[in-house]
């Protein structure tokens, strides 16, 4: 799979809040200027995803 390929999907505000609540911290924020969802901390978010991918948090 091409690692540079961008994927798009839609998250509701409720889903963003649920993800942040489950993680116990703010992982995702809404950029009000562009109306997009972005990681609050890019490096930490990718570490969290890697951990989730390898069976960490459920």
BELTASUL-V317182 format. One record per residue. N is the residue number from 1. RES is the residue in one small letter. PSI is psi in whole degrees, 0 to 359 (999 if undefined). OMEGA is omega in degrees with one decimal (NA if undefined). Layout:
n->N res->RES psi->PSI omega->OMEGA
n->N res->RES psi->PSI omega->OMEGA
//
This chain:
n->1 res->x psi->142 omega->-179.4
n->2 res->x psi->116 omega->-177.4
n->3 res->x psi->340 omega->-179.5
n->4 res->x psi->355 omega->-179.6
n->5 res->x psi->131 omega->179.7
n->6 res->x psi->140 omega->177.0
n->7 res->x psi->142 omega->177.1
n->8 res->x psi->146 omega->175.3
n->9 res->x psi->168 omega->-176.2
n->10 res->x psi->136 omega->173.6
n->11 res->x psi->137 omega->175.0
n->12 res->x psi->165 omega->176.9
n->13 res->x psi->322 omega->179.1
n->14 res->x psi->320 omega->179.1
n->15 res->x psi->320 omega->176.9
n->16 res->x psi->315 omega->178.4
n->17 res->x psi->321 omega->179.9
n->18 res->x psi->317 omega->178.0
n->19 res->x psi->313 omega->179.7
n->20 res->x psi->320 omega->179.6
n->21 res->x psi->315 omega->-179.6
n->22 res->x psi->323 omega->179.4
n->23 res->x psi->340 omega->-178.8
n->24 res->x psi->12 omega->179.8
n->25 res->x psi->169 omega->179.0
n->26 res->x psi->107 omega->176.7
n->27 res->x psi->323 omega->-176.0
n->28 res->x psi->141 omega->176.2
n->29 res->x psi->159 omega->177.5
n->30 res->x psi->124 omega->176.3
n->31 res->x psi->109 omega->-175.2
n->32 res->x psi->336 omega->179.2
n->33 res->x psi->322 omega->-176.8
n->34 res->x psi->356 omega->-177.4
n->35 res->x psi->43 omega->177.2
n->36 res->x psi->160 omega->176.5
n->37 res->x psi->133 omega->-179.1
n->38 res->x psi->154 omega->173.4
n->39 res->x psi->140 omega->176.3
n->40 res->x psi->323 omega->177.2
n->41 res->x psi->107 omega->-173.4
n->42 res->x psi->311 omega->-177.5
n->43 res->x psi->313 omega->-179.6
n->44 res->x psi->321 omega->179.6
n->45 res->x psi->316 omega->179.9
n->46 res->x psi->324 omega->174.7
n->47 res->x psi->319 omega->178.1
n->48 res->x psi->316 omega->178.3
n->49 res->x psi->317 omega->179.8
n->50 res->x psi->317 omega->178.2
n->51 res->x psi->318 omega->179.1
n->52 res->x psi->318 omega->179.4
n->53 res->x psi->322 omega->-177.6
n->54 res->x psi->16 omega->173.4
n->55 res->x psi->20 omega->178.3
n->56 res->x psi->254 omega->-179.2
n->57 res->x psi->146 omega->177.9
n->58 res->x psi->999 omega->NA
//
